[in-house]
Amino acid sequence: MAKLFAPKILNYAAKKTESHFREAFDNQRPFDEQEDENVIINKKPSRKKADSKKVGEYIDFEELD
């Protein structure tokens, strides 16, 4: 019995989804009518990190005779 209703239910759901998307698409304003919006992005200036790599300590070698 469920096999008989499954295609009809899927068809109904597909049509409802299509009508929903079509209605949403039709309600959008055309690109020409959209208001110009100014977008301001405040960005902190990037700081250059100081070279903080510590390789190791310096050892001074002297030659012995």
PDB file of N, CA, C and O in Angstrom:
ATOM      1  N   MET A   1       0.818  -1.192   0.000  1.00  0.00           N
ATOM      2  CA  MET A   1       0.000   0.000   0.000  1.00  0.00           C
ATOM      3  C   MET A   1       0.864   1.258   0.000  1.00  0.00           C
ATOM      4  O   MET A   1       0.543   2.238  -0.673  1.00  0.00           O
ATOM      5  N   ALA A   2       1.984   1.228   0.773  1.00  0.00           N
ATOM      6  CA  ALA A   2       2.865   2.384   0.838  1.00  0.00           C
ATOM      7  C   ALA A   2       3.560   2.620  -0.495  1.00  0.00           C
ATOM      8  O   ALA A   2       3.937   3.748  -0.814  1.00  0.00           O
ATOM      9  N   LYS A   3       3.728   1.557  -1.272  1.00  0.00           N
ATOM     10  CA  LYS A   3       4.376   1.689  -2.577  1.00  0.00           C
ATOM     11  C   LYS A   3       3.533   2.513  -3.539  1.00  0.00           C
ATOM     12  O   LYS A   3       4.065   3.122  -4.467  1.00  0.00           O
ATOM     13  N   LEU A   4       2.237   2.535  -3.325  1.00  0.00           N
ATOM     14  CA  LEU A   4       1.347   3.296  -4.206  1.00  0.00           C
ATOM     15  C   LEU A   4       1.407   4.788  -3.927  1.00  0.00           C
ATOM     16  O   LEU A   4       1.272   5.601  -4.841  1.00  0.00           O
ATOM     17  N   PHE A   5       1.612   5.152  -2.658  1.00  0.00           N
ATOM     18  CA  PHE A   5       1.591   6.565  -2.286  1.00  0.00           C
ATOM     19  C   PHE A   5       2.951   7.245  -2.368  1.00  0.00           C
ATOM     20  O   PHE A   5       3.013   8.471  -2.460  1.00  0.00           O
ATOM     21  N   ALA A   6       4.023   6.496  -2.339  1.00  0.00           N
ATOM     22  CA  ALA A   6       5.365   7.089  -2.323  1.00  0.00           C
ATOM     23  C   ALA A   6       5.626   7.991  -3.537  1.00  0.00           C
ATOM     24  O   ALA A   6       6.105   9.108  -3.340  1.00  0.00           O
ATOM     25  N   PRO A   7       5.343   7.579  -4.769  1.00  0.00           N
ATOM     26  CA  PRO A   7       5.588   8.475  -5.902  1.00  0.00           C
ATOM     27  C   PRO A   7       4.738   9.745  -5.855  1.00  0.00           C
ATOM     28  O   PRO A   7       5.189  10.825  -6.238  1.00  0.00           O
ATOM     29  N   LYS A   8       3.497   9.596  -5.378  1.00  0.00           N
ATOM     30  CA  LYS A   8       2.612  10.768  -5.283  1.00  0.00           C
ATOM     31  C   LYS A   8       3.103  11.740  -4.219  1.00  0.00           C
ATOM     32  O   LYS A   8       3.041  12.955  -4.408  1.00  0.00           O
ATOM     33  N   ILE A   9       3.586  11.213  -3.110  1.00  0.00           N
ATOM     34  CA  ILE A   9       4.106  12.078  -2.040  1.00  0.00           C
ATOM     35  C   ILE A   9       5.366  12.789  -2.505  1.00  0.00           C
ATOM     36  O   ILE A   9       5.529  13.983  -2.250  1.00  0.00           O
ATOM     37  N   LEU A  10       6.256  12.079  -3.180  1.00  0.00           N
ATOM     38  CA  LEU A  10       7.482  12.707  -3.681  1.00  0.00           C
ATOM     39  C   LEU A  10       7.168  13.764  -4.733  1.00  0.00           C
ATOM     40  O   LEU A  10       7.790  14.826  -4.752  1.00  0.00           O
ATOM     41  N   ASN A  11       6.209  13.482  -5.604  1.00  0.00           N
ATOM     42  CA  ASN A  11       5.807  14.442  -6.619  1.00  0.00           C
ATOM     43  C   ASN A  11       5.225  15.700  -5.974  1.00  0.00           C
ATOM     44  O   ASN A  11       5.530  16.815  -6.397  1.00  0.00           O
ATOM     45  N   TYR A  12       4.394  15.522  -4.959  1.00  0.00           N
ATOM     46  CA  TYR A  12       3.804  16.653  -4.238  1.00  0.00           C
ATOM     47  C   TYR A  12       4.896  17.486  -3.557  1.00  0.00           C
ATOM     48  O   TYR A  12       4.880  18.715  -3.637  1.00  0.00           O
ATOM     49  N   ALA A  13       5.832  16.827  -2.897  1.00  0.00           N
ATOM     50  CA  ALA A  13       6.908  17.533  -2.210  1.00  0.00           C
ATOM     51  C   ALA A  13       7.774  18.296  -3.204  1.00  0.00           C
ATOM     52  O   ALA A  13       8.192  19.419  -2.919  1.00  0.00           O
ATOM     53  N   ALA A  14       8.050  17.710  -4.358  1.00  0.00           N
ATOM     54  CA  ALA A  14       8.867  18.378  -5.371  1.00  0.00           C
ATOM     55  C   ALA A  14       8.151  19.621  -5.905  1.00  0.00           C
ATOM     56  O   ALA A  14       8.778  20.662  -6.103  1.00  0.00           O
ATOM     57  N   LYS A  15       6.861  19.515  -6.133  1.00  0.00           N
ATOM     58  CA  LYS A  15       6.104  20.676  -6.633  1.00  0.00           C
ATOM     59  C   LYS A  15       6.030  21.789  -5.596  1.00  0.00           C
ATOM     60  O   LYS A  15       6.135  22.966  -5.941  1.00  0.00           O
ATOM     61  N   LYS A  16       5.850  21.425  -4.322  1.00  0.00           N
ATOM     62  CA  LYS A  16       5.806  22.437  -3.262  1.00  0.00           C
ATOM     63  C   LYS A  16       7.160  23.139  -3.133  1.00  0.00           C
ATOM     64  O   LYS A  16       7.224  24.355  -2.954  1.00  0.00           O
ATOM     65  N   THR A  17       8.229  22.365  -3.224  1.00  0.00           N
ATOM     66  CA  THR A  17       9.566  22.950  -3.128  1.00  0.00           C
ATOM     67  C   THR A  17       9.819  23.873  -4.309  1.00  0.00           C
ATOM     68  O   THR A  17      10.365  24.963  -4.137  1.00  0.00           O
ATOM     69  N   GLU A  18       9.432  23.453  -5.497  1.00  0.00           N
ATOM     70  CA  GLU A  18       9.614  24.287  -6.682  1.00  0.00           C
ATOM     71  C   GLU A  18       8.818  25.585  -6.556  1.00  0.00           C
ATOM     72  O   GLU A  18       9.330  26.654  -6.887  1.00  0.00           O
ATOM     73  N   SER A  19       7.586  25.507  -6.086  1.00  0.00           N
ATOM     74  CA  SER A  19       6.777  26.723  -5.953  1.00  0.00           C
ATOM     75  C   SER A  19       7.355  27.644  -4.889  1.00  0.00           C
ATOM     76  O   SER A  19       7.299  28.866  -5.029  1.00  0.00           O
ATOM     77  N   HIS A  20       7.905  27.073  -3.835  1.00  0.00           N
ATOM     78  CA  HIS A  20       8.531  27.889  -2.793  1.00  0.00           C
ATOM     79  C   HIS A  20       9.734  28.656  -3.346  1.00  0.00           C
ATOM     80  O   HIS A  20       9.875  29.855  -3.106  1.00  0.00           O
ATOM     81  N   PHE A  21      10.595  27.962  -4.082  1.00  0.00           N
ATOM     82  CA  PHE A  21      11.771  28.622  -4.653  1.00  0.00           C
ATOM     83  C   PHE A  21      11.372  29.635  -5.725  1.00  0.00           C
ATOM     84  O   PHE A  21      11.972  30.706  -5.817  1.00  0.00           O
ATOM     85  N   ARG A  22      10.370  29.308  -6.530  1.00  0.00           N
ATOM     86  CA  ARG A  22       9.913  30.233  -7.570  1.00  0.00           C
ATOM     87  C   ARG A  22       9.355  31.510  -6.939  1.00  0.00           C
ATOM     88  O   ARG A  22       9.620  32.610  -7.423  1.00  0.00           O
ATOM     89  N   GLU A  23       8.586  31.366  -5.862  1.00  0.00           N
ATOM     90  CA  GLU A  23       8.020  32.522  -5.175  1.00  0.00           C
ATOM     91  C   GLU A  23       9.128  33.381  -4.562  1.00  0.00           C
ATOM     92  O   GLU A  23       9.085  34.608  -4.652  1.00  0.00           O
ATOM     93  N   ALA A  24      10.105  32.745  -3.948  1.00  0.00           N
ATOM     94  CA  ALA A  24      11.221  33.482  -3.351  1.00  0.00           C
ATOM     95  C   ALA A  24      12.020  34.204  -4.430  1.00  0.00           C
ATOM     96  O   ALA A  24      12.462  35.333  -4.219  1.00  0.00           O
ATOM     97  N   PHE A  25      12.208  33.574  -5.569  1.00  0.00           N
ATOM     98  CA  PHE A  25      12.953  34.188  -6.665  1.00  0.00           C
ATOM     99  C   PHE A  25      12.195  35.373  -7.251  1.00  0.00           C
ATOM    100  O   PHE A  25      12.798  36.400  -7.563  1.00  0.00           O
ATOM    101  N   ASP A  26      10.887  35.241  -7.402  1.00  0.00           N
ATOM    102  CA  ASP A  26      10.081  36.323  -7.978  1.00  0.00           C
ATOM    103  C   ASP A  26       9.987  37.533  -7.058  1.00  0.00           C
ATOM    104  O   ASP A  26       9.777  38.650  -7.531  1.00  0.00           O
ATOM    105  N   ASN A  27      10.137  37.331  -5.755  1.00  0.00           N
ATOM    106  CA  ASN A  27      10.024  38.434  -4.802  1.00  0.00           C
ATOM    107  C   ASN A  27      11.312  39.241  -4.668  1.00  0.00           C
ATOM    108  O   ASN A  27      11.325  40.274  -3.998  1.00  0.00           O
ATOM    109  N   GLN A  28      12.386  38.787  -5.293  1.00  0.00           N
ATOM    110  CA  GLN A  28      13.648  39.532  -5.203  1.00  0.00           C
ATOM    111  C   GLN A  28      13.578  40.773  -6.074  1.00  0.00           C
ATOM    112  O   GLN A  28      12.940  40.788  -7.126  1.00  0.00           O
ATOM    113  N   ARG A  29      14.259  41.821  -5.601  1.00  0.00           N
ATOM    114  CA  ARG A  29      14.345  43.038  -6.397  1.00  0.00           C
ATOM    115  C   ARG A  29      15.383  42.845  -7.494  1.00  0.00           C
ATOM    116  O   ARG A  29      16.393  42.174  -7.284  1.00  0.00           O
ATOM    117  N   PRO A  30      15.139  43.427  -8.659  1.00  0.00           N
ATOM    118  CA  PRO A  30      16.166  43.365  -9.709  1.00  0.00           C
ATOM    119  C   PRO A  30      17.435  44.071  -9.262  1.00  0.00           C
ATOM    120  O   PRO A  30      17.397  44.939  -8.389  1.00  0.00           O
ATOM    121  N   PHE A  31      18.545  43.701  -9.856  1.00  0.00           N
ATOM    122  CA  PHE A  31      19.843  44.251  -9.467  1.00  0.00           C
ATOM    123  C   PHE A  31      19.881  45.765  -9.635  1.00  0.00           C
ATOM    124  O   PHE A  31      20.503  46.462  -8.834  1.00  0.00           O
ATOM    125  N   ASP A  32      19.219  46.278 -10.672  1.00  0.00           N
ATOM    126  CA  ASP A  32      19.230  47.716 -10.931  1.00  0.00           C
ATOM    127  C   ASP A  32      18.499  48.504  -9.856  1.00  0.00           C
ATOM    128  O   ASP A  32      18.834  49.665  -9.619  1.00  0.00           O
ATOM    129  N   GLU A  33      17.527  47.916  -9.211  1.00  0.00           N
ATOM    130  CA  GLU A  33      16.734  48.621  -8.220  1.00  0.00           C
ATOM    131  C   GLU A  33      17.317  48.532  -6.820  1.00  0.00           C
ATOM    132  O   GLU A  33      16.833  49.211  -5.913  1.00  0.00           O
ATOM    133  N   GLN A  34      18.324  47.731  -6.622  1.00  0.00           N
ATOM    134  CA  GLN A  34      18.899  47.584  -5.293  1.00  0.00           C
ATOM    135  C   GLN A  34      19.612  48.870  -4.909  1.00  0.00           C
ATOM    136  O   GLN A  34      20.222  49.539  -5.743  1.00  0.00           O
ATOM    137  N   GLU A  35      19.520  49.198  -3.633  1.00  0.00           N
ATOM    138  CA  GLU A  35      20.159  50.415  -3.139  1.00  0.00           C
ATOM    139  C   GLU A  35      21.663  50.204  -3.056  1.00  0.00           C
ATOM    140  O   GLU A  35      22.148  49.107  -2.779  1.00  0.00           O
ATOM    141  N   ASP A  36      22.382  51.290  -3.303  1.00  0.00           N
ATOM    142  CA  ASP A  36      23.827  51.217  -3.149  1.00  0.00           C
ATOM    143  C   ASP A  36      24.136  51.257  -1.662  1.00  0.00           C
ATOM    144  O   ASP A  36      23.724  52.179  -0.958  1.00  0.00           O
ATOM    145  N   GLU A  37      24.839  50.284  -1.203  1.00  0.00           N
ATOM    146  CA  GLU A  37      25.201  50.224   0.200  1.00  0.00           C
ATOM    147  C   GLU A  37      26.702  50.404   0.326  1.00  0.00           C
ATOM    148  O   GLU A  37      27.485  49.767  -0.379  1.00  0.00           O
ATOM    149  N   ASN A  38      27.084  51.283   1.235  1.00  0.00           N
ATOM    150  CA  ASN A  38      28.504  51.500   1.485  1.00  0.00           C
ATOM    151  C   ASN A  38      28.964  50.496   2.528  1.00  0.00           C
ATOM    152  O   ASN A  38      28.359  50.364   3.592  1.00  0.00           O
ATOM    153  N   VAL A  39      30.020  49.806   2.217  1.00  0.00           N
ATOM    154  CA  VAL A  39      30.571  48.817   3.130  1.00  0.00           C
ATOM    155  C   VAL A  39      31.906  49.338   3.622  1.00  0.00           C
ATOM    156  O   VAL A  39      32.798  49.650   2.832  1.00  0.00           O
ATOM    157  N   ILE A  40      32.032  49.428   4.932  1.00  0.00           N
ATOM    158  CA  ILE A  40      33.270  49.908   5.531  1.00  0.00           C
ATOM    159  C   ILE A  40      33.865  48.767   6.340  1.00  0.00           C
ATOM    160  O   ILE A  40      33.207  48.195   7.209  1.00  0.00           O
ATOM    161  N   ILE A  41      35.099  48.449   6.048  1.00  0.00           N
ATOM    162  CA  ILE A  41      35.784  47.386   6.768  1.00  0.00           C
ATOM    163  C   ILE A  41      36.912  48.027   7.560  1.00  0.00           C
ATOM    164  O   ILE A  41      37.868  48.557   6.994  1.00  0.00           O
ATOM    165  N   ASN A  42      36.781  47.969   8.862  1.00  0.00           N
ATOM    166  CA  ASN A  42      37.836  48.498   9.724  1.00  0.00           C
ATOM    167  C   ASN A  42      38.761  47.351  10.063  1.00  0.00           C
ATOM    168  O   ASN A  42      38.344  46.343  10.634  1.00  0.00           O
ATOM    169  N   LYS A  43      40.005  47.515   9.710  1.00  0.00           N
ATOM    170  CA  LYS A  43      40.970  46.445   9.896  1.00  0.00           C
ATOM    171  C   LYS A  43      42.146  46.993  10.691  1.00  0.00           C
ATOM    172  O   LYS A  43      42.668  48.066  10.390  1.00  0.00           O
ATOM    173  N   LYS A  44      42.547  46.261  11.686  1.00  0.00           N
ATOM    174  CA  LYS A  44      43.690  46.687  12.473  1.00  0.00           C
ATOM    175  C   LYS A  44      44.945  46.563  11.620  1.00  0.00           C
ATOM    176  O   LYS A  44      45.094  45.603  10.863  1.00  0.00           O
ATOM    177  N   PRO A  45      45.849  47.535  11.743  1.00  0.00           N
ATOM    178  CA  PRO A  45      47.092  47.404  10.975  1.00  0.00           C
ATOM    179  C   PRO A  45      47.890  46.198  11.465  1.00  0.00           C
ATOM    180  O   PRO A  45      47.994  45.932  12.663  1.00  0.00           O
ATOM    181  N   SER A  46      48.436  45.496  10.511  1.00  0.00           N
ATOM    182  CA  SER A  46      49.198  44.314  10.896  1.00  0.00           C
ATOM    183  C   SER A  46      50.555  44.728  11.449  1.00  0.00           C
ATOM    184  O   SER A  46      51.245  45.579  10.888  1.00  0.00           O
ATOM    185  N   ARG A  47      50.909  44.117  12.539  1.00  0.00           N
ATOM    186  CA  ARG A  47      52.206  44.391  13.156  1.00  0.00           C
ATOM    187  C   ARG A  47      53.181  43.332  12.687  1.00  0.00           C
ATOM    188  O   ARG A  47      52.885  42.138  12.673  1.00  0.00           O
ATOM    189  N   LYS A  48      54.337  43.803  12.310  1.00  0.00           N
ATOM    190  CA  LYS A  48      55.375  42.850  11.933  1.00  0.00           C
ATOM    191  C   LYS A  48      55.993  42.313  13.206  1.00  0.00           C
ATOM    192  O   LYS A  48      56.434  43.072  14.069  1.00  0.00           O
ATOM    193  N   LYS A  49      56.019  41.023  13.311  1.00  0.00           N
ATOM    194  CA  LYS A  49      56.586  40.404  14.494  1.00  0.00           C
ATOM    195  C   LYS A  49      58.104  40.505  14.448  1.00  0.00           C
ATOM    196  O   LYS A  49      58.736  40.282  13.415  1.00  0.00           O
ATOM    197  N   ALA A  50      58.656  40.843  15.588  1.00  0.00           N
ATOM    198  CA  ALA A  50      60.110  40.910  15.689  1.00  0.00           C
ATOM    199  C   ALA A  50      60.663  39.490  15.606  1.00  0.00           C
ATOM    200  O   ALA A  50      60.014  38.531  16.025  1.00  0.00           O
ATOM    201  N   ASP A  51      61.857  39.372  15.065  1.00  0.00           N
ATOM    202  CA  ASP A  51      62.466  38.053  14.926  1.00  0.00           C
ATOM    203  C   ASP A  51      62.818  37.542  16.319  1.00  0.00           C
ATOM    204  O   ASP A  51      63.841  37.919  16.890  1.00  0.00           O
ATOM    205  N   SER A  52      61.985  36.708  16.839  1.00  0.00           N
ATOM    206  CA  SER A  52      62.172  36.240  18.213  1.00  0.00           C
ATOM    207  C   SER A  52      62.684  34.808  18.257  1.00  0.00           C
ATOM    208  O   SER A  52      62.524  34.114  19.261  1.00  0.00           O
ATOM    209  N   LYS A  53      63.291  34.378  17.179  1.00  0.00           N
ATOM    210  CA  LYS A  53      63.817  33.019  17.170  1.00  0.00           C
ATOM    211  C   LYS A  53      65.090  32.973  18.012  1.00  0.00           C
ATOM    212  O   LYS A  53      66.045  33.704  17.749  1.00  0.00           O
ATOM    213  N   LYS A  54      65.095  32.136  18.993  1.00  0.00           N
ATOM    214  CA  LYS A  54      66.297  31.960  19.805  1.00  0.00           C
ATOM    215  C   LYS A  54      66.935  30.654  19.364  1.00  0.00           C
ATOM    216  O   LYS A  54      66.440  29.560  19.637  1.00  0.00           O
ATOM    217  N   VAL A  55      68.047  30.813  18.676  1.00  0.00           N
ATOM    218  CA  VAL A  55      68.720  29.649  18.123  1.00  0.00           C
ATOM    219  C   VAL A  55      69.505  28.927  19.202  1.00  0.00           C
ATOM    220  O   VAL A  55      69.533  27.697  19.225  1.00  0.00           O
ATOM    221  N   GLY A  56      70.123  29.649  20.069  1.00  0.00           N
ATOM    222  CA  GLY A  56      70.947  29.042  21.118  1.00  0.00           C
ATOM    223  C   GLY A  56      71.916  30.089  21.637  1.00  0.00           C
ATOM    224  O   GLY A  56      71.872  31.245  21.218  1.00  0.00           O
ATOM    225  N   GLU A  57      72.777  29.690  22.537  1.00  0.00           N
ATOM    226  CA  GLU A  57      73.731  30.681  23.047  1.00  0.00           C
ATOM    227  C   GLU A  57      75.012  30.641  22.224  1.00  0.00           C
ATOM    228  O   GLU A  57      75.351  29.633  21.604  1.00  0.00           O
ATOM    229  N   TYR A  58      75.709  31.766  22.242  1.00  0.00           N
ATOM    230  CA  TYR A  58      76.927  31.924  21.462  1.00  0.00           C
ATOM    231  C   TYR A  58      78.112  31.402  22.262  1.00  0.00           C
ATOM    232  O   TYR A  58      78.287  31.760  23.427  1.00  0.00           O
ATOM    233  N   ILE A  59      78.924  30.557  21.641  1.00  0.00           N
ATOM    234  CA  ILE A  59      80.131  30.019  22.295  1.00  0.00           C
ATOM    235  C   ILE A  59      81.335  30.441  21.482  1.00  0.00           C
ATOM    236  O   ILE A  59      81.403  30.204  20.276  1.00  0.00           O
ATOM    237  N   ASP A  60      82.293  31.075  22.161  1.00  0.00           N
ATOM    238  CA  ASP A  60      83.508  31.543  21.502  1.00  0.00           C
ATOM    239  C   ASP A  60      84.607  30.515  21.755  1.00  0.00           C
ATOM    240  O   ASP A  60      84.947  30.220  22.901  1.00  0.00           O
ATOM    241  N   PHE A  61      85.156  29.975  20.668  1.00  0.00           N
ATOM    242  CA  PHE A  61      86.209  28.962  20.789  1.00  0.00           C
ATOM    243  C   PHE A  61      87.556  29.627  20.544  1.00  0.00           C
ATOM    244  O   PHE A  61      87.702  30.495  19.683  1.00  0.00           O
ATOM    245  N   GLU A  62      88.520  29.195  21.319  1.00  0.00           N
ATOM    246  CA  GLU A  62      89.887  29.652  21.110  1.00  0.00           C
ATOM    247  C   GLU A  62      90.725  28.449  20.726  1.00  0.00           C
ATOM    248  O   GLU A  62      90.526  27.344  21.229  1.00  0.00           O
ATOM    249  N   GLU A  63      91.687  28.692  19.806  1.00  0.00           N
ATOM    250  CA  GLU A  63      92.570  27.595  19.416  1.00  0.00           C
ATOM    251  C   GLU A  63      93.702  27.459  20.433  1.00  0.00           C
ATOM    252  O   GLU A  63      94.290  28.450  20.867  1.00  0.00           O
ATOM    253  N   LEU A  64      93.990  26.229  20.798  1.00  0.00           N
ATOM    254  CA  LEU A  64      95.100  25.950  21.720  1.00  0.00           C
ATOM    255  C   LEU A  64      96.256  25.353  20.911  1.00  0.00           C
ATOM    256  O   LEU A  64      96.051  24.597  19.961  1.00  0.00           O
ATOM    257  N   ASP A  65      97.469  25.714  21.316  1.00  0.00           N
ATOM    258  CA  ASP A  65      98.656  25.168  20.627  1.00  0.00           C
ATOM    259  C   ASP A  65      99.022  23.829  21.118  1.00  0.00           C
ATOM    260  O   ASP A  65      99.992  23.240  20.641  1.00  0.00           O
TER     261      ASP A  65
END
